[in-house]
Amino acid sequence: MKSISREELKQAIDRGDVIILDARSPEKFHKSHLPAALNIPAGRAAELAPQLVPNKNASLVTYCVNFTWKLSEQLARELQALGYTNVRNYEEGRQDWMNAGFPLEGSAPYEPVPRFQPSTTEAEAEKKLKAG
């Protein structure tokens, strides 16, 4: 899987030649996301990608919270399986973008990322956070 650095992503955004895909839940996306990002939650690429990104050769970047979450990798793999040819993963995610001082959008864009142990799904991570 190809990855992209924060600096490369920022340059691609500034040039306007990349589509950013947030792999988190719609609720998390509406609270905070990278500018101009689209929301395709991991597990829903087959359903949503054809309408949101009809060009399978478009330059796509997936992201989620940070490198401990695997949602962006999952989404990137789903997109590749659907025939998308230019998919990269911003492994450091929203947390890294925010820590660099770059702008975010949403209803609570700068809400900090709680500490948690890595897990395979967002639901499992939420459960661990609530459990203490």
Secondary structure, DSSP 8 states (H G I E B T S, - for coil): -EE--HHHHHHHHHHT--EEEE-S-HHHHHH-B-TT-EE--TT-HHHHHHHH---TTS-EEEE-SSTT--HHHHHHHHHHHTT---EEE-TTHHHHHHHTT---BSSSTT---------SSHHHHHHHHHH-
